[in-house]
Amino acid sequence: MGSVNSDFSTALAVVIKKHRLAKGLSQNQLSKISGVSQTYVGEVERGMYSPTVDVASALAEALGIPFSKMAAEAEKLRGKA
């Protein structure tokens, strides 16, 4: 079951980075908007850490997308939706 979470976290990292780049934001800018440290944003994007729901929600809000949409994109990316 751990690999399921890992797969989702990896897909979520891809989605976060995709939206950040689409908005033309640096990790530093996303950090300032979301209140999540720049180091942690980078670690999440590289798949080193799985963000908590609160952190993922803060990143989604900072990116201007609903958390539910971000989660759905991650599910689709990993082939589960």
One Martini backbone bead per residue (centre of mass of N, CA, C, O) as a GRO file, in nm:
protein
   81
    1MET     BB    1   0.052   0.065  -0.014
    2GLY     BB    2   0.294   0.267  -0.029
    3SER     BB    3   0.305   0.291  -0.345
    4VAL     BB    4   0.046   0.447  -0.379
    5ASN     BB    5   0.137   0.702  -0.234
    6SER     BB    6   0.389   0.745  -0.404
    7ASP     BB    7   0.247   0.774  -0.675
    8PHE     BB    8   0.082   1.020  -0.592
    9SER     BB    9   0.315   1.205  -0.505
   10THR     BB   10   0.453   1.208  -0.780
   11ALA     BB   11   0.213   1.320  -0.939
   12LEU     BB   12   0.177   1.577  -0.768
   13ALA     BB   13   0.453   1.697  -0.829
   14VAL     BB   14   0.404   1.733  -1.132
   15VAL     BB   15   0.156   1.918  -1.106
   16ILE     BB   16   0.282   2.146  -0.949
   17LYS     BB   17   0.506   2.214  -1.150
   18LYS     BB   18   0.331   2.267  -1.395
   19HIS     BB   19   0.174   2.509  -1.269
   20ARG     BB   20   0.411   2.685  -1.196
   21LEU     BB   21   0.526   2.714  -1.485
   22ALA     BB   22   0.261   2.823  -1.617
   23LYS     BB   23   0.280   3.086  -1.419
   24GLY     BB   24   0.590   3.176  -1.392
   25LEU     BB   25   0.711   3.042  -1.133
   26SER     BB   26   0.901   3.020  -0.877
   27GLN     BB   27   0.974   2.869  -0.592
   28ASN     BB   28   0.996   3.132  -0.434
   29GLN     BB   29   0.723   3.251  -0.514
   30LEU     BB   30   0.548   3.017  -0.413
   31SER     BB   31   0.641   3.038  -0.124
   32LYS     BB   32   0.536   3.327  -0.064
   33ILE     BB   33   0.234   3.274  -0.136
   34SER     BB   34   0.194   2.997   0.049
   35GLY     BB   35   0.407   2.957   0.307
   36VAL     BB   36   0.615   2.769   0.184
   37SER     BB   37   0.905   2.655   0.174
   38GLN     BB   38   1.137   2.639  -0.068
   39THR     BB   39   1.262   2.372   0.007
   40TYR     BB   40   0.992   2.213   0.017
   41VAL     BB   41   0.899   2.261  -0.266
   42GLY     BB   42   1.142   2.116  -0.397
   43GLU     BB   43   1.102   1.841  -0.254
   44VAL     BB   44   0.824   1.785  -0.366
   45GLU     BB   45   0.895   1.809  -0.674
   46ARG     BB   46   1.121   1.567  -0.632
   47GLY     BB   47   0.987   1.344  -0.429
   48MET     BB   48   1.096   1.350  -0.122
   49TYR     BB   49   0.806   1.460  -0.039
   50SER     BB   50   0.497   1.444   0.117
   51PRO     BB   51   0.239   1.629   0.132
   52THR     BB   52   0.022   1.761   0.300
   53VAL     BB   53  -0.289   1.868   0.271
   54ASP     BB   54  -0.228   2.158   0.359
   55VAL     BB   55   0.007   2.207   0.164
   56ALA     BB   56  -0.134   2.133  -0.100
   57SER     BB   57  -0.356   2.348  -0.065
   58ALA     BB   58  -0.168   2.595  -0.057
   59LEU     BB   59  -0.048   2.549  -0.338
   60ALA     BB   60  -0.309   2.556  -0.498
   61GLU     BB   61  -0.399   2.837  -0.413
   62ALA     BB   62  -0.140   2.981  -0.521
   63LEU     BB   63  -0.212   2.862  -0.822
   64GLY     BB   64  -0.536   2.886  -0.868
   65ILE     BB   65  -0.639   2.596  -0.765
   66PRO     BB   66  -0.807   2.338  -0.689
   67PHE     BB   67  -0.736   2.069  -0.506
   68SER     BB   68  -0.922   1.871  -0.656
   69LYS     BB   69  -0.787   1.915  -0.932
   70MET     BB   70  -0.503   1.830  -0.855
   71ALA     BB   71  -0.580   1.542  -0.764
   72ALA     BB   72  -0.709   1.453  -1.032
   73GLU     BB   73  -0.454   1.485  -1.202
   74ALA     BB   74  -0.288   1.278  -1.044
   75GLU     BB   75  -0.472   1.038  -1.094
   76LYS     BB   76  -0.455   1.045  -1.401
   77LEU     BB   77  -0.145   1.020  -1.425
   78ARG     BB   78  -0.156   0.729  -1.264
   79GLY     BB   79  -0.425   0.577  -1.383
   80LYS     BB   80  -0.701   0.614  -1.169
   81ALA     BB   81  -0.926   0.797  -1.365
   0.00000   0.00000   0.00000
